[in-house]
Amino acid sequence: MSVAAAQEAVRPAARTVRARRPHFSTSWLLWIAVVLIMIFCLFPFYWLINTSLKTGGDLSTGSIYPPHPNLDNYSSIFRNSDFTHALRSSAIISFTTTAIALVIGSFAAYALARLRFPMKFLLLGVILSITTFPPIAIAAPVFKLWTDLGLYNTYLGLILPDLTFTLPLTIYILTSFFRDIPRELEEAALVDGATYFQSFSKVVLPLAASGLVTAGLLAFIFVWNEFLFAITLTSSASVRPVPAAIAFFTGSSQFEIPLGTISAASVVVTVPLIMLVLIFQKRIVAGLTAGAVKG
């Protein structure tokens, strides 16, 4: 074969390689798009911090950075007993609701994943459909029922409505995890003398740790940020959670909007959620991507 013929044979392959190689300008455009999306997503939170560091006349300015930054708003909210009580109430309600949802949801999800009974998938669909139900539709009936039962303005009166929406989501997430765990592991534990509860608690639950973390964190975020039931079913600062407590912040005068203190309180409320996501990010990614690839 001549040299010219060999070059002609190599040219199509070289053109194919060049066609597959990403263009330099294309990669730069992708990076610019990513940066713009990050700025768009993070700018509201930056503006929240920017506003929380302003006081007095600086709040009326639209400066991109605080002219005289200070922490007066943060010290002010922590001197407010209503806000500290609200933080305690939110922690109690969120952790209790998440724990109950994980305990009940794990048993229900295990039953849906392992037991065989008629219309099982229909039942799972009905459970999941509850999460799409608008909370505003049941706020007024729940308010009337809780008033009659004496649950109005109590922790239990806030935990039960939150469970209505967190429990179905927890069951749905954990069902997919339990379904992917091989039955042979439980059968081996039963052969070794373990009871059904021991095989569930010591074999299945540890293997579903990523699912438990994912479901628990999503439930916690929902309850921590819940506003409708928090403001509808409470009347005193001793029980009112943080989102509702922030709505009752007042300025130094009748017509002043407390933008600085509201922004500072919003930053403080957001920090625990950010810390939880950073701590459990590997578990969350593993939980959200579980079952996406079948080997």
FIZA-729865 format. One record per residue (C-alpha): residue number from 1; residue in three letters; x, y, z. Coordinates in steps of 0.2 Angstrom, whole numbers, plus 5000, padded with zeros to 4 digits. Example, Ala and Ser with C-alpha at 12.3 -4.5 7.8 and 13.67 -1.06 7.14 Angstrom:
<sites>
<site num="1" residuo="ALA" east="5062" north="4978" up="5039"/>
<site num="2" residuo="SER" east="5068" north="4995" up="5036"/>
</sites>
This chain:
<sites>
<site num="1" residuo="MET" east="5000" north="5000" up="5000"/>
<site num="2" residuo="SER" east="5007" north="5017" up="4995"/>
<site num="3" residuo="VAL" east="5010" north="5031" up="5007"/>
<site num="4" residuo="ALA" east="4995" north="5041" up="4999"/>
<site num="5" residuo="ALA" east="4983" north="5027" up="5001"/>
<site num="6" residuo="ALA" east="4988" north="5025" up="5020"/>
<site num="7" residuo="GLN" east="4985" north="5043" up="5023"/>
<site num="8" residuo="GLU" east="4968" north="5042" up="5015"/>
<site num="9" residuo="ALA" east="4964" north="5027" up="5026"/>
<site num="10" residuo="VAL" east="4969" north="5037" up="5042"/>
<site num="11" residuo="ARG" east="4960" north="5053" up="5038"/>
<site num="12" residuo="PRO" east="4942" north="5047" up="5042"/>
<site num="13" residuo="ALA" east="4948" north="5040" up="5059"/>
<site num="14" residuo="ALA" east="4956" north="5056" up="5063"/>
<site num="15" residuo="ARG" east="4941" north="5066" up="5058"/>
<site num="16" residuo="THR" east="4930" north="5055" up="5069"/>
<site num="17" residuo="VAL" east="4942" north="5058" up="5084"/>
<site num="18" residuo="ARG" east="4941" north="5077" up="5081"/>
<site num="19" residuo="ALA" east="4923" north="5076" up="5080"/>
<site num="20" residuo="ARG" east="4921" north="5067" up="5096"/>
<site num="21" residuo="ARG" east="4933" north="5079" up="5105"/>
<site num="22" residuo="PRO" east="4924" north="5093" up="5114"/>
<site num="23" residuo="HIS" east="4927" north="5110" up="5107"/>
<site num="24" residuo="PHE" east="4937" north="5122" up="5118"/>
<site num="25" residuo="SER" east="4924" north="5136" up="5117"/>
<site num="26" residuo="THR" east="4910" north="5123" up="5121"/>
<site num="27" residuo="SER" east="4918" north="5118" up="5138"/>
<site num="28" residuo="TRP" east="4920" north="5137" up="5142"/>
<site num="29" residuo="LEU" east="4902" north="5140" up="5138"/>
<site num="30" residuo="LEU" east="4897" north="5126" up="5150"/>
<site num="31" residuo="TRP" east="4908" north="5132" up="5164"/>
<site num="32" residuo="ILE" east="4900" north="5150" up="5162"/>
<site num="33" residuo="ALA" east="4883" north="5142" up="5162"/>
<site num="34" residuo="VAL" east="4887" north="5133" up="5178"/>
<site num="35" residuo="VAL" east="4894" north="5149" up="5186"/>
<site num="36" residuo="LEU" east="4878" north="5159" up="5181"/>
<site num="37" residuo="ILE" east="4867" north="5146" up="5188"/>
<site num="38" residuo="MET" east="4876" north="5145" up="5205"/>
<site num="39" residuo="ILE" east="4876" north="5164" up="5206"/>
<site num="40" residuo="PHE" east="4857" north="5164" up="5203"/>
<site num="41" residuo="CYS" east="4854" north="5150" up="5216"/>
<site num="42" residuo="LEU" east="4865" north="5157" up="5229"/>
<site num="43" residuo="PHE" east="4862" north="5176" up="5227"/>
<site num="44" residuo="PRO" east="4845" north="5176" up="5237"/>
<site num="45" residuo="PHE" east="4854" north="5168" up="5252"/>
<site num="46" residuo="TYR" east="4869" north="5181" up="5250"/>
<site num="47" residuo="TRP" east="4856" north="5195" up="5250"/>
<site num="48" residuo="LEU" east="4848" north="5188" up="5266"/>
<site num="49" residuo="ILE" east="4865" north="5188" up="5275"/>
<site num="50" residuo="ASN" east="4869" north="5206" up="5268"/>
<site num="51" residuo="THR" east="4852" north="5212" up="5275"/>
<site num="52" residuo="SER" east="4855" north="5204" up="5291"/>
<site num="53" residuo="LEU" east="4871" north="5214" up="5294"/>
<site num="54" residuo="LYS" east="4863" north="5231" up="5291"/>
<site num="55" residuo="THR" east="4854" north="5242" up="5304"/>
<site num="56" residuo="GLY" east="4846" north="5258" up="5304"/>
<site num="57" residuo="GLY" east="4846" north="5268" up="5288"/>
<site num="58" residuo="ASP" east="4857" north="5255" up="5279"/>
<site num="59" residuo="LEU" east="4842" north="5244" up="5278"/>
<site num="60" residuo="SER" east="4834" north="5256" up="5266"/>
<site num="61" residuo="THR" east="4849" north="5256" up="5254"/>
<site num="62" residuo="GLY" east="4850" north="5244" up="5240"/>
<site num="63" residuo="SER" east="4869" north="5242" up="5242"/>
<site num="64" residuo="ILE" east="4877" north="5225" up="5236"/>
<site num="65" residuo="TYR" east="4887" north="5225" up="5253"/>
<site num="66" residuo="PRO" east="4883" north="5232" up="5270"/>
<site num="67" residuo="PRO" east="4891" north="5249" up="5272"/>
<site num="68" residuo="HIS" east="4893" north="5247" up="5291"/>
<site num="69" residuo="PRO" east="4892" north="5228" up="5294"/>
<site num="70" residuo="ASN" east="4887" north="5223" up="5312"/>
<site num="71" residuo="LEU" east="4880" north="5209" up="5322"/>
<site num="72" residuo="ASP" east="4866" north="5219" up="5331"/>
<site num="73" residuo="ASN" east="4852" north="5210" up="5323"/>
<site num="74" residuo="TYR" east="4859" north="5193" up="5328"/>
<site num="75" residuo="SER" east="4861" north="5198" up="5346"/>
<site num="76" residuo="SER" east="4844" north="5206" up="5346"/>
<site num="77" residuo="ILE" east="4835" north="5190" up="5341"/>
<site num="78" residuo="PHE" east="4844" north="5180" up="5354"/>
<site num="79" residuo="ARG" east="4839" north="5192" up="5367"/>
<site num="80" residuo="ASN" east="4821" north="5189" up="5362"/>
<site num="81" residuo="SER" east="4814" north="5175" up="5373"/>
<site num="82" residuo="ASP" east="4800" north="5172" up="5360"/>
<site num="83" residuo="PHE" east="4814" north="5167" up="5347"/>
<site num="84" residuo="THR" east="4823" north="5156" up="5358"/>
<site num="85" residuo="HIS" east="4807" north="5147" up="5364"/>
<site num="86" residuo="ALA" east="4803" north="5145" up="5345"/>
<site num="87" residuo="LEU" east="4820" north="5137" up="5342"/>
<site num="88" residuo="ARG" east="4817" north="5125" up="5356"/>
<site num="89" residuo="SER" east="4799" north="5121" up="5350"/>
<site num="90" residuo="SER" east="4805" north="5118" up="5332"/>
<site num="91" residuo="ALA" east="4819" north="5106" up="5338"/>
<site num="92" residuo="ILE" east="4807" north="5096" up="5349"/>
<site num="93" residuo="ILE" east="4793" north="5095" up="5335"/>
<site num="94" residuo="SER" east="4805" north="5091" up="5321"/>
<site num="95" residuo="PHE" east="4816" north="5078" up="5330"/>
<site num="96" residuo="THR" east="4800" north="5070" up="5337"/>
<site num="97" residuo="THR" east="4791" north="5069" up="5321"/>
<site num="98" residuo="THR" east="4806" north="5063" up="5311"/>
<site num="99" residuo="ALA" east="4809" north="5049" up="5324"/>
<site num="100" residuo="ILE" east="4791" north="5043" up="5324"/>
<site num="101" residuo="ALA" east="4790" north="5044" up="5305"/>
<site num="102" residuo="LEU" east="4806" north="5033" up="5304"/>
<site num="103" residuo="VAL" east="4800" north="5020" up="5317"/>
<site num="104" residuo="ILE" east="4782" north="5018" up="5310"/>
<site num="105" residuo="GLY" east="4788" north="5020" up="5292"/>
<site num="106" residuo="SER" east="4801" north="5007" up="5293"/>
<site num="107" residuo="PHE" east="4789" north="4994" up="5299"/>
<site num="108" residuo="ALA" east="4776" north="4999" up="5286"/>
<site num="109" residuo="ALA" east="4789" north="4999" up="5272"/>
<site num="110" residuo="TYR" east="4796" north="4982" up="5277"/>
<site num="111" residuo="ALA" east="4778" north="4975" up="5276"/>
<site num="112" residuo="LEU" east="4775" north="4982" up="5259"/>
<site num="113" residuo="ALA" east="4792" north="4976" up="5252"/>
<site num="114" residuo="ARG" east="4791" north="4959" up="5259"/>
<site num="115" residuo="LEU" east="4773" north="4953" up="5262"/>
<site num="116" residuo="ARG" east="4762" north="4947" up="5248"/>
<site num="117" residuo="PHE" east="4744" north="4953" up="5249"/>
<site num="118" residuo="PRO" east="4731" north="4959" up="5237"/>
<site num="119" residuo="MET" east="4731" north="4977" up="5230"/>
<site num="120" residuo="LYS" east="4748" north="4980" up="5238"/>
<site num="121" residuo="PHE" east="4754" north="4992" up="5225"/>
<site num="122" residuo="LEU" east="4737" north="5001" up="5225"/>
<site num="123" residuo="LEU" east="4739" north="5004" up="5244"/>
<site num="124" residuo="LEU" east="4757" north="5011" up="5241"/>
<site num="125" residuo="GLY" east="4750" north="5022" up="5228"/>
<site num="126" residuo="VAL" east="4736" north="5029" up="5239"/>
<site num="127" residuo="ILE" east="4750" north="5032" up="5253"/>
<site num="128" residuo="LEU" east="4760" north="5042" up="5241"/>
<site num="129" residuo="SER" east="4746" north="5052" up="5234"/>
<site num="130" residuo="ILE" east="4743" north="5059" up="5252"/>
<site num="131" residuo="THR" east="4759" north="5069" up="5249"/>
<site num="132" residuo="THR" east="4751" north="5078" up="5235"/>
<site num="133" residuo="PHE" east="4736" north="5084" up="5245"/>
<site num="134" residuo="PRO" east="4737" north="5102" up="5249"/>
<site num="135" residuo="PRO" east="4739" north="5106" up="5267"/>
<site num="136" residuo="ILE" east="4728" north="5121" up="5266"/>
<site num="137" residuo="ALA" east="4713" north="5110" up="5263"/>
<site num="138" residuo="ILE" east="4714" north="5102" up="5280"/>
<site num="139" residuo="ALA" east="4720" north="5116" up="5290"/>
<site num="140" residuo="ALA" east="4702" north="5123" up="5295"/>
<site num="141" residuo="PRO" east="4695" north="5105" up="5299"/>
<site num="142" residuo="VAL" east="4710" north="5101" up="5309"/>
<site num="143" residuo="PHE" east="4709" north="5118" up="5319"/>
<site num="144" residuo="LYS" east="4691" north="5114" up="5323"/>
<site num="145" residuo="LEU" east="4695" north="5096" up="5328"/>
<site num="146" residuo="TRP" east="4710" north="5100" up="5338"/>
<site num="147" residuo="THR" east="4700" north="5114" up="5347"/>
<site num="148" residuo="ASP" east="4687" north="5102" up="5352"/>
<site num="149" residuo="LEU" east="4699" north="5088" up="5358"/>
<site num="150" residuo="GLY" east="4710" north="5100" up="5368"/>
<site num="151" residuo="LEU" east="4725" north="5098" up="5356"/>
<site num="152" residuo="TYR" east="4726" north="5116" up="5350"/>
<site num="153" residuo="ASN" east="4742" north="5125" up="5355"/>
<site num="154" residuo="THR" east="4751" north="5109" up="5360"/>
<site num="155" residuo="TYR" east="4766" north="5100" up="5353"/>
<site num="156" residuo="LEU" east="4756" north="5084" up="5350"/>
<site num="157" residuo="GLY" east="4744" north="5095" up="5340"/>
<site num="158" residuo="LEU" east="4758" north="5100" up="5328"/>
<site num="159" residuo="ILE" east="4767" north="5083" up="5327"/>
<site num="160" residuo="LEU" east="4751" north="5074" up="5321"/>
<site num="161" residuo="PRO" east="4747" north="5085" up="5306"/>
<site num="162" residuo="ASP" east="4766" north="5085" up="5301"/>
<site num="163" residuo="LEU" east="4766" north="5066" up="5302"/>
<site num="164" residuo="THR" east="4752" north="5066" up="5289"/>
<site num="165" residuo="PHE" east="4764" north="5072" up="5276"/>
<site num="166" residuo="THR" east="4781" north="5065" up="5282"/>
<site num="167" residuo="LEU" east="4775" north="5047" up="5285"/>
<site num="168" residuo="PRO" east="4769" north="5043" up="5267"/>
<site num="169" residuo="LEU" east="4785" north="5050" up="5260"/>
<site num="170" residuo="THR" east="4796" north="5040" up="5272"/>
<site num="171" residuo="ILE" east="4786" north="5024" up="5268"/>
<site num="172" residuo="TYR" east="4788" north="5026" up="5250"/>
<site num="173" residuo="ILE" east="4807" north="5030" up="5251"/>
<site num="174" residuo="LEU" east="4811" north="5015" up="5263"/>
<site num="175" residuo="THR" east="4800" north="5003" up="5253"/>
<site num="176" residuo="SER" east="4812" north="5004" up="5238"/>
<site num="177" residuo="PHE" east="4827" north="5001" up="5249"/>
<site num="178" residuo="PHE" east="4820" north="4986" up="5258"/>
<site num="179" residuo="ARG" east="4814" north="4979" up="5241"/>
<site num="180" residuo="ASP" east="4832" north="4979" up="5235"/>
<site num="181" residuo="ILE" east="4839" north="4970" up="5250"/>
<site num="182" residuo="PRO" east="4841" north="4951" up="5246"/>
<site num="183" residuo="ARG" east="4830" north="4940" up="5256"/>
<site num="184" residuo="GLU" east="4844" north="4927" up="5258"/>
<site num="185" residuo="LEU" east="4852" north="4938" up="5271"/>
<site num="186" residuo="GLU" east="4836" north="4937" up="5282"/>
<site num="187" residuo="GLU" east="4834" north="4919" up="5279"/>
<site num="188" residuo="ALA" east="4852" north="4916" up="5284"/>
<site num="189" residuo="ALA" east="4849" north="4926" up="5300"/>
<site num="190" residuo="LEU" east="4834" north="4915" up="5304"/>
<site num="191" residuo="VAL" east="4843" north="4899" up="5301"/>
<site num="192" residuo="ASP" east="4856" north="4905" up="5313"/>
<site num="193" residuo="GLY" east="4843" north="4907" up="5327"/>
<site num="194" residuo="ALA" east="4838" north="4925" up="5325"/>
<site num="195" residuo="THR" east="4819" north="4930" up="5327"/>
<site num="196" residuo="TYR" east="4810" north="4940" up="5313"/>
<site num="197" residuo="PHE" east="4812" north="4956" up="5323"/>
<site num="198" residuo="GLN" east="4831" north="4953" up="5326"/>
<site num="199" residuo="SER" east="4834" north="4949" up="5307"/>
<site num="200" residuo="PHE" east="4824" north="4965" up="5303"/>
<site num="201" residuo="SER" east="4833" north="4976" up="5316"/>
<site num="202" residuo="LYS" east="4851" north="4969" up="5315"/>
<site num="203" residuo="VAL" east="4852" north="4964" up="5296"/>
<site num="204" residuo="VAL" east="4839" north="4974" up="5286"/>
<site num="205" residuo="LEU" east="4840" north="4991" up="5295"/>
<site num="206" residuo="PRO" east="4859" north="4993" up="5294"/>
<site num="207" residuo="LEU" east="4859" north="4989" up="5276"/>
<site num="208" residuo="ALA" east="4846" north="5002" up="5273"/>
<site num="209" residuo="ALA" east="4855" north="5016" up="5283"/>
<site num="210" residuo="SER" east="4857" north="5027" up="5267"/>
<site num="211" residuo="GLY" east="4838" north="5026" up="5265"/>
<site num="212" residuo="LEU" east="4834" north="5030" up="5283"/>
<site num="213" residuo="VAL" east="4846" north="5045" up="5282"/>
<site num="214" residuo="THR" east="4838" north="5051" up="5266"/>
<site num="215" residuo="ALA" east="4820" north="5049" up="5272"/>
<site num="216" residuo="GLY" east="4824" north="5056" up="5289"/>
<site num="217" residuo="LEU" east="4832" north="5072" up="5283"/>
<site num="218" residuo="LEU" east="4818" north="5075" up="5270"/>
<site num="219" residuo="ALA" east="4806" north="5073" up="5284"/>
<site num="220" residuo="PHE" east="4816" north="5084" up="5296"/>
<site num="221" residuo="ILE" east="4817" north="5098" up="5283"/>
<site num="222" residuo="PHE" east="4799" north="5098" up="5279"/>
<site num="223" residuo="VAL" east="4794" north="5099" up="5298"/>
<site num="224" residuo="TRP" east="4807" north="5112" up="5301"/>
<site num="225" residuo="ASN" east="4801" north="5123" up="5287"/>
<site num="226" residuo="GLU" east="4782" north="5120" up="5290"/>
<site num="227" residuo="PHE" east="4773" north="5136" up="5292"/>
<site num="228" residuo="LEU" east="4754" north="5133" up="5288"/>
<site num="229" residuo="PHE" east="4750" north="5122" up="5303"/>
<site num="230" residuo="ALA" east="4763" north="5131" up="5314"/>
<site num="231" residuo="ILE" east="4753" north="5147" up="5313"/>
<site num="232" residuo="THR" east="4736" north="5140" up="5312"/>
<site num="233" residuo="LEU" east="4737" north="5128" up="5327"/>
<site num="234" residuo="THR" east="4746" north="5139" up="5339"/>
<site num="235" residuo="SER" east="4742" north="5154" up="5349"/>
<site num="236" residuo="SER" east="4757" north="5157" up="5361"/>
<site num="237" residuo="ALA" east="4775" north="5159" up="5359"/>
<site num="238" residuo="SER" east="4779" north="5145" up="5371"/>
<site num="239" residuo="VAL" east="4774" north="5132" up="5358"/>
<site num="240" residuo="ARG" east="4775" north="5141" up="5341"/>
<site num="241" residuo="PRO" east="4789" north="5135" up="5330"/>
<site num="242" residuo="VAL" east="4802" north="5146" up="5322"/>
<site num="243" residuo="PRO" east="4794" north="5150" up="5305"/>
<site num="244" residuo="ALA" east="4778" north="5156" up="5313"/>
<site num="245" residuo="ALA" east="4788" north="5165" up="5327"/>
<site num="246" residuo="ILE" east="4797" north="5175" up="5313"/>
<site num="247" residuo="ALA" east="4781" north="5181" up="5306"/>
<site num="248" residuo="PHE" east="4777" north="5189" up="5323"/>
<site num="249" residuo="PHE" east="4793" north="5199" up="5324"/>
<site num="250" residuo="THR" east="4789" north="5218" up="5326"/>
<site num="251" residuo="GLY" east="4800" north="5233" up="5323"/>
<site num="252" residuo="SER" east="4804" north="5247" up="5335"/>
<site num="253" residuo="SER" east="4789" north="5257" up="5330"/>
<site num="254" residuo="GLN" east="4772" north="5253" up="5323"/>
<site num="255" residuo="PHE" east="4775" north="5256" up="5305"/>
<site num="256" residuo="GLU" east="4793" north="5249" up="5304"/>
<site num="257" residuo="ILE" east="4796" north="5232" up="5295"/>
<site num="258" residuo="PRO" east="4809" north="5223" up="5305"/>
<site num="259" residuo="LEU" east="4819" north="5217" up="5290"/>
<site num="260" residuo="GLY" east="4836" north="5216" up="5299"/>
<site num="261" residuo="THR" east="4830" north="5205" up="5313"/>
<site num="262" residuo="ILE" east="4819" north="5194" up="5301"/>
<site num="263" residuo="SER" east="4834" north="5192" up="5290"/>
<site num="264" residuo="ALA" east="4845" north="5187" up="5304"/>
<site num="265" residuo="ALA" east="4833" north="5175" up="5311"/>
<site num="266" residuo="SER" east="4831" north="5167" up="5294"/>
<site num="267" residuo="VAL" east="4849" north="5164" up="5292"/>
<site num="268" residuo="VAL" east="4850" north="5156" up="5310"/>
<site num="269" residuo="VAL" east="4836" north="5145" up="5305"/>
<site num="270" residuo="THR" east="4844" north="5140" up="5289"/>
<site num="271" residuo="VAL" east="4861" north="5136" up="5296"/>
<site num="272" residuo="PRO" east="4855" north="5119" up="5304"/>
<site num="273" residuo="LEU" east="4848" north="5113" up="5288"/>
<site num="274" residuo="ILE" east="4864" north="5117" up="5279"/>
<site num="275" residuo="MET" east="4875" north="5108" up="5292"/>
<site num="276" residuo="LEU" east="4864" north="5092" up="5291"/>
<site num="277" residuo="VAL" east="4866" north="5092" up="5272"/>
<site num="278" residuo="LEU" east="4885" north="5094" up="5273"/>
<site num="279" residuo="ILE" east="4887" north="5081" up="5286"/>
<site num="280" residuo="PHE" east="4876" north="5068" up="5278"/>
<site num="281" residuo="GLN" east="4879" north="5072" up="5260"/>
<site num="282" residuo="LYS" east="4887" north="5056" up="5255"/>
<site num="283" residuo="ARG" east="4872" north="5046" up="5263"/>
<site num="284" residuo="ILE" east="4860" north="5057" up="5254"/>
<site num="285" residuo="VAL" east="4868" north="5055" up="5237"/>
<site num="286" residuo="ALA" east="4869" north="5036" up="5240"/>
<site num="287" residuo="GLY" east="4850" north="5036" up="5246"/>
<site num="288" residuo="LEU" east="4844" north="5046" up="5231"/>
<site num="289" residuo="THR" east="4854" north="5036" up="5218"/>
<site num="290" residuo="ALA" east="4850" north="5019" up="5225"/>
<site num="291" residuo="GLY" east="4842" north="5007" up="5213"/>
<site num="292" residuo="ALA" east="4846" north="5019" up="5198"/>
<site num="293" residuo="VAL" east="4858" north="5007" up="5190"/>
<site num="294" residuo="LYS" east="4854" north="4988" up="5189"/>
<site num="295" residuo="GLY" east="4869" north="4977" up="5189"/>
</sites>
